[in-house]
Amino acid sequence: MTAPQAAGSETASILIVDDMEENLVALEAVLGSLGHVVRARSGEEALKAMLRQEFAVVLIDVLMPGMNGFETAANIKGLDQTKDVPIILLTGAAVDPNYAYRGYTVGAADFLIKPFDPWLLRTKVNVFLDLFRKNRQLVDQSEQLKRLLTADGGHPGVAPVAPAPADASTETSYATDHTDSAEASAPPEEPDRLTEVVGQLAQAELLLRDANGPGGADLADRIVELEQAVGRLMAERET
C-alpha cells in the first residue's frame, strides 16, 4: 500500500482497492494524473488507510477474498469519519445482475463493469475530486470567516455597552473621550474586513450551489443567513 500523503497537501487523494496487482496498476495508470493515488490490497487495508488520511473518492473491486467490496463499502459508510466519502464499485462483466442494486443499497455512489472506458472512469472520478476541492475551499473560507469575525475577541453581532457617565456635568467630556478612545482602539481596517467576509460568503454560496452534493443546498441557505447577519452587523457599526 502506498504511504499516506503528507498532511496539508493540496492534491486530492484517490483510494483504489483490489486484491489483484494488475488491476491496481491499470487503475493507477488511468487515474494517476488526476490526484494522489493510494493502493490497498484488501478491505481491511482500505479501512486502515481511510482512518489515517482523507480521501476524495474510493474505488473498490467487488470480488475480493475475505472482506468483499460490498462489505468494505458498508463498513466505510458505517464509520462517522468515512461515511461521506463517495464510493465507486468495480466488477467484471460476468456477475449477478443484482450486484448494481446491492452496491447502491450499501451506499455506493456509482457502479462500473469491467472492462470500462478509461475516459468514462476519469470523468466520473474527476467529478468527485472537484466536489472535494470545493468543499475543502468552503471549509477554509469558513475558518477564515470565524477568524475575521472574532479578531477583536468578542462575539459577532454583539456591540459593547458603554458605561453611563457619572453625572450630567461630565456627559459631554465623557462622550468626547469615549468616542476618541473607541476610534483609537477600533481596527481601522474593520469595514474592509467585513466587506471581505461578505464577498467570501457569496463565493462559498456559489460553490455550494454549483457542487450539487448532498446537503449542499441547505449549507448554501445557511451561508445566505450568515451574509444577512454580517450585513446587519455592518449597518449597526455604521450608525
N, C-alpha and C positions, 0 to 999 in steps of 0.2 A: 504494500500500500504506500502511496506517495506520502511524503512527510507533510504535516499540517502547514498551511500557509501562515506566514507571519501576521500577527495581529496588526490591524490598521491598514492593510493593503487595500488599494483602490480597486483591484481586479476582483470581479465576482467569481466565486468558486463553483465548480460543477462536480458532483459526485457520481461516478459510474460504478455500478455493482454487477459483477458477473463472475462466475466460477471458472470461466474459460479465458486463458490468456489472450488467445487470438481475437476474441470478441472485445476485450478491453483495449487491445492495440488498435483495432479498427475504429472503435468509438473515439479514442483519444486523437486519432488522425483526423477525424471529421470535426471534432469539437475543440481541438486544442487552440485554434486561433481565436475562439470566442471568449475564453477565460481560462482561469487556472483549473486544470483537471486533476482530481484526486481519485485514485483507484481503490476499490475494495473487492476482495475475492469471495465474500460471503455476507449474509445478512448481519451476522454478529459484528464483523469488521465495519460494516456500514454504520451501524448504530453507534459504535465507539467513535468513529470519525465525526459523526454529526453532533456528538456531545462535546467534542474537542473544539470544533470550529463551526462557523456559519456558512451555509451553502445557499446559493440562489435557486438551484434545482437539483434533483437527484433522478438518475436513470437506473432502473432495476430490471435485471433479467428475471422472468417469472420462474423458469425451470432451473432452480439451483438446488443442490443437495442440502440436507439439513433444513435450515430456515429458508423456505422458498420466497419468491418475490411478493406474493400476496401477504404472507406472514410478516415479512420485513416492512412492507408498506403499512400494515395495520399497527405494528409496533412504533413506527415513526409517527403516525397520527395519534398514537396514544400518549405521547410524551409532550408536556407543555412546551419544552424547549424546541421541539422539532415539528410540532403539529401543523405549522403554517407553511412548511417547505413544500413546494409543488413536486409531485412525483409523476414521472413518465415510466410506464411499464413496457417492457420489450419482450417479445416471444416469437418463436418460429411459426411457420405457416401451418404446419400440421398439428393444430391444437384444438382443444374443445371450443366450439363457437361461443360458449357461455363465459369464456375467460375475460372478454372485454367487459361484460356486465359485472363480473366478480371484481375486476380491477377497479371499476368506478365505485363499487359498493364499499371497498376498503379505503376509499379516499383518493385514488389516483386522479390526476388532472388530465391525463391522456394515455392512450394505449396504442402502440405501434407493433406491426407484424413484420418480422424479418423475411426476406431482405427488404430493407426500407431505403427510400431515396435519400441520399446524404443531404441534398439541398432541403428536402422537407424536414428532416431531423434538425438541421441547423436553424431553420426558420422557427420551428416550434421552441427550441431551446432559447433562441435569441429573444423571444417574446418574454420569457420568464426572467432572463437576465436584465432586460430593460426595466421590467416591473421592479425587480430587486433594487436596481440602481436608483430608481425614482423614490422608492420607499426609504432607502438609505439617505437620499438627499433631503427628504421630508424630516427624517429624524434629526439630521444635522441642523436643519433650519429651526426646528422646534427647540433644540438645545440652545441655539444662539438667541432665539426669542426669549427664553427664560433668563438668559444672562443679561440681555438688554433691559428687560422689564424689572429685574431685581438688582440692577447695578448699584442703586442707591441704598440697598439694604432694606428697603421697605417692601410692601405688598403692592402689586399693580392695581391702580384704580383707587387707592386709598390716600387721600390728601392729608397731610399732617395738620393737626388742630393747634392754632396759636393760642397761648395763654392770654387771658384777659388782662388789660392794663390795670395797674394798682389803683389809679383814680383818674378822674376826668382831666386833671391838670397835666397829667403825663401822657394823655392819649395821643396827642399829635406827635410828640417826640418818640413815643414808643412805636407808633405806626411807621414813622420815618426810619428809625433804627432797624425795626423788624424787616421792612422792605429791603433796606440796603443789605442786611445780613443774609436774607433769603437769596437776593440776587448774587451775592458774593459766593454763597455756598452751592447754589444750583449749578449743575454741569452746563456749560454754555452750549454744548452740542446736543442737549436733551431733545429739542424739537426735531433735529435731524435724525436722532436715533429712533424716535417714534415713527417718523416718516419711513425710515428704512425698514422698521418692523412691519408696517402696513404693506410695503412692497413685497417683503418676504412671504407674508401670509397669503397675498394674492397669488404669488408664484406657486406656493405649496398647494393652494386650492386647485389651480390649473393642472398641476402634476397629478393630483389625486383623481380628478375627473377624467383625465386622459388615460390613466392607468387601467381602469375598468377591473380592478382587482376586488376581491371580497372585502366588503366593508368600506370601500373607497368613498362611496357617496356619503355615508354617514360621517366619515372623517372630514370630508370636504365641507359638509354643513357645519361641523364644529369649528373649522377654520374660519368660515364666514362669521360665526358668532364672535370669535376672537378678534376678527377685523373690526366688527362693530364696537366691541369693548374698547379696543385701542383708540378708535375714533372718538368715543365718548371721553376717554382719558385725555386725549389731545385737546378736546373742546373745553374740558374743565380746567386744564392748566393754562389755557389762553385767556380765561376770564379772571 
